[in-house]
Amino acid sequence: MPYFIYKVFADKKLEKITSFPKFIEAKQEAKTLRAALTSEDRYQVKIIFAQNETAAEMLLKEEREYQPDGDD
């Protein structure tokens, strides 16, 4: 399964950037893209591991329950 890199906007809009077969390659590309972000960019760069683009987008849009840290 490939690793997909997406731009994730605040309104949950997604834009696929690229994909890689190995995590180390995806991690390095995401790190490079994040370093190039400016204060005017209104998105986050995220890596997701999924079977295909559809599954990746479903996982990125999924609402997850807040998990407090520590003794909360």
C-alpha positions as CSV (number, residue, x, y, z in Angstrom):
1,M,0.0,0.0,0.0
2,P,1.3,3.5,-0.8
3,Y,1.8,6.5,1.3
4,F,-0.1,9.5,0.0
5,I,0.8,13.2,0.7
6,Y,-2.1,15.7,0.8
7,K,-2.7,19.3,1.3
8,V,-5.4,19.5,4.0
9,F,-7.3,22.8,4.2
10,A,-9.3,24.0,7.2
11,D,-12.7,23.2,5.5
12,K,-11.6,19.6,5.1
13,K,-10.9,20.2,1.4
14,L,-8.1,17.8,0.2
15,E,-5.6,18.1,-2.6
16,K,-3.4,15.2,-3.4
17,I,0.2,16.2,-3.9
18,T,1.9,12.8,-4.6
19,S,2.4,9.2,-3.4
20,F,5.3,7.0,-2.5
21,P,5.7,3.3,-2.1
22,K,7.9,3.6,1.0
23,F,7.4,5.7,4.2
24,I,11.0,7.1,4.3
25,E,10.5,8.7,0.9
26,A,7.1,10.1,1.8
27,K,8.4,11.4,5.1
28,Q,11.3,13.3,3.4
29,E,9.0,14.9,0.8
30,A,6.5,15.9,3.5
31,K,9.3,17.4,5.5
32,T,10.5,19.4,2.5
33,L,7.0,20.6,1.7
34,R,6.4,21.7,5.3
35,A,9.7,23.6,5.4
36,A,8.5,25.5,2.4
37,L,5.2,26.6,3.9
38,T,4.7,30.3,4.5
39,S,2.4,32.2,6.8
40,E,0.1,32.8,3.8
41,D,-0.4,29.1,3.1
42,R,-3.7,28.0,4.6
43,Y,-3.2,24.2,4.6
44,Q,-1.3,21.4,6.4
45,V,0.8,18.8,4.7
46,K,-0.2,15.3,5.8
47,I,0.9,11.7,5.1
48,I,-1.6,8.9,5.0
49,F,-1.1,5.2,4.5
50,A,-4.0,3.7,2.5
51,Q,-5.0,1.2,-0.2
52,N,-5.9,3.8,-2.7
53,E,-6.8,7.6,-3.0
54,T,-10.4,7.1,-2.1
55,A,-9.5,5.3,1.2
56,A,-6.9,7.9,2.0
57,E,-9.4,10.7,1.5
58,M,-12.0,8.9,3.7
59,L,-9.4,8.5,6.5
60,L,-8.3,12.2,6.3
61,K,-12.0,13.4,6.4
62,E,-12.9,11.1,9.3
63,E,-14.0,12.9,12.5
64,R,-12.1,11.5,15.4
65,E,-13.0,11.8,19.0
66,Y,-10.7,14.0,21.1
67,Q,-8.3,12.0,23.3
68,P,-7.0,14.1,26.2
69,D,-3.4,13.7,27.2
70,G,-2.3,12.7,30.7
71,D,-4.6,12.5,33.7
72,D,-7.6,14.4,32.2
